Amino acid sequence: MRLITPDGSFNDDAISKIADAATNIYFTRDSMAVRKWGETGKRHTYNDTVRTLKQLATAVYLTEINIFTDYIRWLCNVLQSRYITKNVIINHTKILIGLFKLELEKLNDGGKNYTEEMRILRLYLKYLDQGLKTIEKQGHDRINRITKAFSS
């Protein structure tokens, strides 16, 4: 599943489909999220996921992983300033990883030659994995800065 078409424009149908699936999976798995944020939170999650997928697609298209990891770093700061925990961001990223793995499995089982699509899916997974590591590391960096500030 390509998030960017061969002419370089966003594949809005694919992006919408993945964002919708990821949002629904997240809110199905976390019943507290539904009670806490309701439909407004679900709409924000969907919109954030669309933006994340567009950043992912752009980074893969340009083969520049820093575009994605810088975006993830920024997104974490914004969401955490709005009291969205790092675990929520991690869980949502893992859902995206799961959806892309599922797409890759479908191509593997399809019996046709999808070499280019599989290469792109593997890049999405690689960049998402690096994004996940960035999220996990970011909390440690913040704690180290705070600890350093108090020990000075």
C-alpha positions as CSV (number, residue, x, y, z in Angstrom):
1,M,0.0,0.0,0.0
2,R,1.6,3.2,-1.2
3,L,1.0,6.4,0.7
4,I,2.4,8.4,-2.2
5,T,1.4,7.8,-5.8
6,P,4.1,7.3,-8.5
7,D,3.5,11.0,-9.5
8,G,4.5,12.2,-6.0
9,S,1.1,13.1,-4.6
10,F,-0.4,11.7,-1.5
11,N,-2.6,8.6,-1.8
12,D,-5.4,10.1,0.3
13,D,-7.6,7.0,0.0
14,A,-4.8,4.7,1.4
15,I,-3.9,7.3,4.1
16,S,-7.5,7.7,5.2
17,K,-8.0,3.9,5.3
18,I,-5.0,3.3,7.5
19,A,-5.7,6.3,9.7
20,D,-9.3,5.1,10.2
21,A,-8.2,1.5,11.0
22,A,-5.5,2.7,13.4
23,T,-7.9,5.1,15.2
24,N,-10.6,2.4,15.5
25,I,-8.2,-0.2,16.8
26,Y,-6.8,2.2,19.4
27,F,-10.2,3.2,20.7
28,T,-11.5,-0.4,20.6
29,R,-8.5,-1.6,22.7
30,D,-8.6,1.3,25.2
31,S,-12.1,1.7,26.5
32,M,-10.8,4.4,28.9
33,A,-9.8,6.5,25.9
34,V,-13.4,6.6,24.6
35,R,-14.7,7.7,28.0
36,K,-11.9,10.2,28.5
37,W,-11.8,11.9,25.1
38,G,-15.0,10.8,23.3
39,E,-15.7,11.5,19.7
40,T,-13.7,14.7,19.7
41,G,-10.6,12.8,20.8
42,K,-11.3,10.2,18.2
43,R,-11.4,12.9,15.5
44,H,-8.2,14.4,16.8
45,T,-6.5,11.0,16.8
46,Y,-7.6,10.4,13.2
47,N,-6.3,13.8,12.1
48,D,-3.0,13.3,13.9
49,T,-2.6,9.9,12.3
50,V,-3.3,11.3,8.8
51,R,-0.5,13.9,9.5
52,T,1.8,11.2,10.8
53,L,1.2,9.0,7.7
54,K,1.9,12.0,5.4
55,Q,5.2,12.7,7.2
56,L,6.1,9.0,7.0
57,A,5.3,8.9,3.3
58,T,7.3,12.1,2.6
59,A,10.3,10.8,4.6
60,V,10.2,7.4,2.7
61,Y,9.6,9.1,-0.7
62,L,12.7,11.4,-0.1
63,T,14.6,8.5,1.7
64,E,15.3,10.9,4.6
65,I,14.4,9.3,7.9
66,N,15.2,12.4,9.9
67,I,12.1,14.1,8.4
68,F,10.0,11.4,10.2
69,T,12.0,11.2,13.5
70,D,12.1,15.0,13.8
71,Y,8.3,15.1,13.3
72,I,7.8,12.3,15.8
73,R,9.9,14.2,18.3
74,W,7.8,17.4,17.7
75,L,4.5,15.5,17.9
76,C,5.5,13.9,21.2
77,N,6.2,17.3,22.7
78,V,2.9,18.7,21.5
79,L,0.8,15.7,22.6
80,Q,2.6,15.5,26.0
81,S,2.0,19.2,26.6
82,R,-1.7,18.3,26.1
83,Y,-1.5,15.5,28.7
84,I,-1.3,12.6,26.3
85,T,1.0,10.1,27.8
86,K,4.0,8.6,26.0
87,N,2.4,5.2,26.4
88,V,-0.6,6.4,24.3
89,I,1.8,7.5,21.5
90,I,3.8,4.3,21.7
91,N,0.6,2.1,21.6
92,H,-0.7,4.0,18.6
93,T,2.6,3.7,16.8
94,K,2.6,0.0,17.4
95,I,-0.8,-0.2,15.9
96,L,0.5,1.5,12.8
97,I,3.4,-1.0,12.7
98,G,0.9,-3.9,13.0
99,L,-1.2,-2.6,10.1
100,F,1.8,-2.2,7.8
101,K,3.0,-5.7,8.8
102,L,-0.4,-7.1,7.9
103,E,-0.2,-5.4,4.5
104,L,3.2,-6.9,4.0
105,E,1.9,-10.4,4.9
106,K,-0.9,-10.0,2.4
107,L,1.6,-9.3,-0.3
108,N,3.7,-12.2,0.7
109,D,0.7,-14.6,0.6
110,G,-0.6,-13.1,-2.7
111,G,1.5,-15.2,-4.9
112,K,2.3,-12.3,-7.2
113,N,5.5,-10.3,-7.6
114,Y,5.1,-7.2,-5.5
115,T,8.8,-6.5,-5.1
116,E,8.5,-2.7,-5.2
117,E,5.4,-2.5,-2.9
118,M,7.1,-4.8,-0.4
119,R,10.3,-2.7,-0.5
120,I,8.2,0.4,0.3
121,L,6.3,-1.4,3.1
122,R,9.6,-2.5,4.6
123,L,10.8,1.2,4.5
124,Y,7.5,2.3,6.3
125,L,8.1,-0.3,8.9
126,K,11.8,0.7,9.3
127,Y,10.9,4.3,9.7
128,L,8.0,3.6,12.1
129,D,10.4,1.4,14.2
130,Q,12.9,4.3,14.3
131,G,10.1,6.6,15.3
132,L,9.1,4.2,18.1
133,K,12.7,4.3,19.3
134,T,12.7,8.1,19.1
135,I,9.5,8.2,21.3
136,E,11.0,5.8,23.9
137,K,14.3,7.7,24.0
138,Q,12.6,11.1,24.2
139,G,11.3,10.4,27.7
140,H,14.8,9.4,28.9
141,D,16.3,12.6,27.4
142,R,13.8,14.8,29.2
143,I,14.4,13.0,32.5
144,N,18.2,13.4,32.0
145,R,17.8,17.1,31.3
146,I,15.5,17.6,34.4
147,T,17.9,15.6,36.6
148,K,20.9,17.5,35.4
149,A,19.1,20.9,36.0
150,F,18.3,19.9,39.6
151,S,21.7,18.6,40.3
152,S,23.5,21.8,39.2
